[in-house]
Amino acid sequence: MGLLQQITDRYNRTARLLPAALAVLPLFVLAVTAIPVVVTVWTKVAALTAFCLPFAASQVVRDRGLRIEPQLFLTWGGRPSENMLRWRAASTKSAVARRHQLVATHLGITLPDQTTEAADPAEADELYATATAALRERTRDRSRFPLVFEENIAYGFRRNAYACRLSAILICGLAALVTMALAWLSLVPLGWKQQAGLISFDALAAIGWWRLCTQAAVRRAAEKYAGQLFLSLETLNTEPQRTQPEPA
């Protein structure tokens, strides 16, 4: 994926690039603070490297997010969107019946009833996976299904942030250690206030990663996305409404 696409595409910026940028932010803050007033060629190179690092890291973040996804689904008992079609996972049978009806009407896929699912859960899950995959493809139009797109971004961001949480915390610790080493060796003119500010920033960032980027947060986003995905069935085959111009 090109650099321009990473910048211009909103999903890539928010779900992939932003977690990477937040992960390396302590190093960037340290670099900006520690660079002397007289900028040499090497410090320019270092600044350029720090700027480009999030774009390279975003690809790693994306891959790690995709790698942990199957384990998350296994822990949750299945993909949330597929769980919304399961009779055995439903708290409200009428809601499942409505989704099955809409899937049959709009996607042309007949899903198993409660008895059939109980007799062969594995085969039923294959049909649920097929139906949700078809629905995702039918709702990729961002202009027609903006809420699906928004929830997908939120899920992608939380999944990728959770995937790089431990690495981000290690980077915070590394930035704090480098700050102390630079000050102790007097390699850069860092006063005690600057040292305290940088180390406090690293500590708060590490706490934020640990407390906010959790598996529970990822699951909430995944369930909201799944819910919005199936709500799109209510208007899937309707033509977009043309907005009438307001009278002058």
C-alpha positions in Angstrom: 0.0 0.0 0.0 1.4 3.4 -1.1 2.2 6.3 1.3 -0.4 8.5 -0.4 -3.2 5.9 0.1 -2.3 5.6 3.7 -2.7 9.3 4.2 -5.8 9.8 2.0 -7.9 6.8 3.0 -9.8 7.4 6.2 -9.8 3.7 7.3 -6.1 3.4 6.8 -5.4 6.6 8.7 -7.6 5.8 11.7 -7.5 2.0 12.0 -3.9 1.4 10.9 -1.7 4.5 10.9 -3.1 6.1 14.1 -2.3 3.1 16.4 1.2 2.9 14.9 1.7 6.6 15.4 0.6 6.4 19.0 2.9 3.5 19.6 6.0 5.3 18.5 4.9 8.7 19.8 7.1 8.6 22.9 10.2 8.2 20.7 9.1 11.1 18.4 8.5 13.3 21.4 11.9 12.4 22.8 13.5 13.1 19.5 11.9 16.5 19.1 12.8 17.5 22.6 16.4 16.2 22.5 17.3 17.6 19.1 19.7 20.6 19.7 18.9 24.0 18.4 21.6 23.7 15.7 20.2 21.1 13.5 22.8 19.0 11.7 22.4 16.7 8.7 22.2 13.7 11.0 19.5 15.2 13.1 17.5 16.0 9.9 17.9 12.4 8.9 16.7 11.3 12.4 13.7 13.6 12.2 12.8 12.3 8.8 13.1 8.7 10.0 10.9 9.4 13.0 8.3 11.0 10.7 8.2 8.0 8.3 8.4 5.4 11.1 4.6 5.3 11.7 3.9 4.7 8.0 6.2 1.6 8.1 4.9 0.5 11.5 1.3 0.7 10.3 1.9 -2.3 8.1 3.2 -4.3 11.0 0.3 -3.1 13.1 -2.2 -4.3 10.5 -0.6 -7.7 10.2 -0.5 -8.2 14.0 -4.2 -7.2 14.2 -5.1 -9.8 11.6 -3.0 -12.4 13.3 -4.6 -12.0 16.7 -8.2 -11.8 15.3 -8.8 -15.6 15.1 -7.7 -16.0 18.7 -10.1 -13.3 19.8 -13.0 -14.9 18.0 -12.1 -18.2 19.6 -12.1 -16.6 23.0 -15.4 -15.0 22.4 -17.1 -18.1 21.1 -17.1 -17.0 17.5 -17.2 -14.0 15.3 -19.7 -11.5 16.8 -21.5 -11.1 13.4 -21.9 -14.8 13.1 -23.0 -15.1 16.7 -25.9 -12.8 15.9 -27.3 -15.5 13.6 -26.9 -18.4 16.0 -30.0 -19.6 17.8 -27.9 -21.1 20.6 -26.1 -17.7 21.3 -29.2 -15.5 21.1 -30.8 -13.8 24.1 -33.8 -12.9 22.0 -35.0 -15.5 19.5 -37.3 -13.0 17.7 -34.3 -10.9 16.8 -32.5 -13.9 15.3 -35.6 -14.9 13.4 -35.8 -11.4 11.9 -32.2 -11.5 10.8 -32.7 -14.9 9.2 -35.7 -13.6 7.3 -33.8 -10.6 6.0 -30.8 -12.7 5.0 -33.1 -15.0 3.0 -35.0 -12.0 1.4 -32.0 -9.8 0.5 -29.1 -12.2 0.2 -30.9 -15.3 -1.1 -29.4 -17.5 1.6 -31.6 -19.8 3.6 -30.3 -20.2 7.1 -31.1 -23.2 9.4 -33.8 -23.1 12.0 -33.3 -23.8 15.6 -33.7 -27.6 15.3 -31.4 -27.9 12.2 -28.7 -25.8 13.9 -28.9 -28.0 17.0 -28.5 -31.1 14.9 -25.4 -29.9 13.1 -23.9 -26.8 14.6 -20.7 -26.9 12.4 -22.7 -26.9 9.2 -24.9 -24.1 10.5 -21.8 -22.0 11.3 -20.5 -22.4 7.8 -23.8 -21.0 6.5 -23.6 -18.1 9.0 -20.1 -17.3 7.9 -21.2 -17.4 4.2 -24.1 -15.0 5.0 -22.0 -12.5 6.9 -19.3 -12.5 4.3 -21.9 -11.8 1.6 -23.4 -9.0 3.7 -20.0 -7.4 4.3 -19.5 -7.3 0.5 -22.9 -5.8 -0.1 -22.3 -3.0 2.4 -18.9 -1.7 1.3 -20.5 1.4 -0.2 -19.5 4.0 2.3 -22.0 6.6 1.1 -24.9 4.2 1.5 -23.8 2.6 4.7 -21.9 5.3 6.6 -22.6 3.9 10.0 -21.3 0.4 9.1 -18.1 2.1 7.8 -17.8 4.1 11.1 -18.2 1.1 13.3 -15.7 -0.9 11.1 -13.2 1.9 11.6 -13.7 1.8 15.4 -13.3 -1.9 15.5 -10.2 -1.9 13.3 -8.6 0.8 15.4 -9.3 -1.0 18.7 -8.2 -4.4 17.3 -4.9 -3.0 16.0 -4.2 -1.0 19.1 -4.7 -4.1 21.3 -2.5 -6.1 19.0 0.5 -3.7 19.5 -0.3 -2.9 23.2 2.7 -4.7 24.7 5.1 -3.3 22.1 3.8 0.2 22.7 4.3 -0.2 26.5 7.9 -1.5 25.9 8.5 1.6 23.7 7.3 3.8 26.5 9.7 2.1 28.9 12.5 2.4 26.3 11.9 6.1 25.8 12.0 6.7 29.5 15.3 4.8 29.9 16.8 6.7 26.9 15.7 10.0 28.4 17.5 9.2 31.7 20.6 7.9 29.9 20.8 11.0 27.7 20.5 13.3 30.8 23.0 11.2 32.9 25.6 11.2 30.1 25.0 14.9 29.3 24.6 14.1 25.6 21.8 16.5 25.2 20.8 19.6 27.3 17.9 18.2 29.1 16.9 20.1 32.3 15.3 18.3 35.2 11.9 19.7 34.2 12.2 18.3 30.7 13.3 15.0 32.1 10.4 14.8 34.5 8.0 15.9 31.8 9.2 13.3 29.3 9.3 10.4 31.9 5.8 11.4 33.2 4.5 11.4 29.6 6.0 7.9 29.0 4.5 6.6 32.2 1.0 8.0 31.4 1.2 6.7 27.9 2.0 3.2 29.2 -0.8 3.3 31.7 -3.2 4.4 28.9 -2.2 1.5 26.6 -2.6 -1.0 29.5 -5.9 0.3 30.8 -7.7 1.4 27.6 -6.5 -1.0 24.9 -8.0 -4.1 26.3 -9.7 -7.2 24.8 -13.0 -6.1 26.3 -12.8 -2.8 24.4 -12.1 -4.7 21.2 -15.1 -6.9 21.8 -17.5 -4.0 22.4 -16.4 -2.4 19.1 -16.8 -5.8 17.3 -20.3 -6.3 18.6 -21.3 -2.7 17.7 -20.0 -3.3 14.2 -21.9 -6.6 13.9 -25.1 -5.0 15.1 -24.8 -2.1 12.6 -24.0 -4.6 9.9 -27.2 -6.5 10.4 -29.2 -3.3 10.8 -28.2 -2.5 7.2 -30.3 -5.4 6.1 -33.4 -3.3 6.8 -32.5 -1.0 3.9 -30.2 -3.1 1.9 -32.2 -3.3 -1.3 -33.8 0.1 -1.2 -32.6 2.8 -3.6 -30.8 5.7 -2.0 -33.1 8.6 -1.4 -32.4 11.7 -3.5 -32.3 14.8 -1.4 -34.7 17.5 -2.7 -33.2 21.0 -2.7 -34.6 23.3 -0.1 -36.7 26.2 -1.3 -34.9 29.5 -1.5 
